[in-house]
Amino acid sequence: MTPRIARIIGYVILFASFPFMGAGMCLTDVAGGLLSMALLIVGGGLLAASAVWCLRKVRCPHCNALLPLKLYDIRVCPYCKKSTE
């Protein structure tokens, strides 16, 4: 798997956490806060999974350096100057 695909997967997991976090923040009065807490835990778990995924998988295949996680496309490693494809 290329670092570009791994970064896209990490962003999909990250963006999937936003609705859970938002719903958990809005539903604080429902069922004594249990539903809110459950949604916040799910959202936090997805957020943590995204961070761990990106830190482990978005690396240069040659020098194993962590590549920048910014939204622009990185086709060349900024450290070893080799192609990441």
TAZI-V542463 format. One record per residue. RES is the residue in three letters. OMEGA is omega in radians with two decimals (999 if undefined). BURIAL is 1 if it has 9 or more other ideal C-beta (glycine too) atoms within 8 Angstrom, else 0. Layout:
BEGIN
{{RES/OMEGA/BURIAL} {RES/OMEGA/BURIAL}}
END
This chain:
BEGIN
{{MET/-3.13/0} {THR/3.10/0} {PRO/3.13/1} {ARG/3.11/1} {ILE/3.12/0} {ALA/3.13/1} {ARG/3.10/1} {ILE/3.10/0} {ILE/3.10/1} {GLY/3.11/1} {TYR/3.09/1} {VAL/3.10/0} {ILE/3.13/1} {LEU/-3.10/1} {PHE/3.06/0} {ALA/3.13/1} {SER/-3.07/1} {PHE/3.12/1} {PRO/3.11/0} {PHE/3.13/1} {MET/3.14/1} {GLY/3.12/0} {ALA/3.11/1} {GLY/3.11/1} {MET/-3.10/1} {CYS/-3.03/0} {LEU/-3.07/1} {THR/-3.08/0} {ASP/-3.08/0} {VAL/3.04/0} {ALA/3.08/0} {GLY/3.10/0} {GLY/-3.12/1} {LEU/3.10/0} {LEU/3.11/1} {SER/-3.14/1} {MET/3.13/1} {ALA/3.12/1} {LEU/3.11/1} {LEU/3.11/1} {ILE/3.11/0} {VAL/3.12/1} {GLY/3.10/1} {GLY/3.09/1} {GLY/3.10/1} {LEU/3.10/1} {LEU/3.10/1} {ALA/3.12/0} {ALA/3.10/1} {SER/3.14/1} {ALA/-3.14/0} {VAL/3.12/0} {TRP/-3.09/1} {CYS/3.14/1} {LEU/-3.11/0} {ARG/-2.97/0} {LYS/-3.08/1} {VAL/-3.09/1} {ARG/3.09/1} {CYS/3.14/1} {PRO/-3.10/0} {HIS/-3.07/0} {CYS/3.11/0} {ASN/3.09/0} {ALA/3.09/1} {LEU/-3.14/0} {LEU/3.11/1} {PRO/-3.08/0} {LEU/3.13/0} {LYS/-3.04/0} {LEU/3.14/0} {TYR/-3.05/0} {ASP/3.13/0} {ILE/3.13/1} {ARG/3.13/0} {VAL/3.12/0} {CYS/3.13/1} {PRO/-3.10/0} {TYR/-3.09/0} {CYS/3.09/0} {LYS/3.08/0} {LYS/-3.12/1} {SER/3.11/0} {THR/-3.12/1} {GLU/999/0}}
END
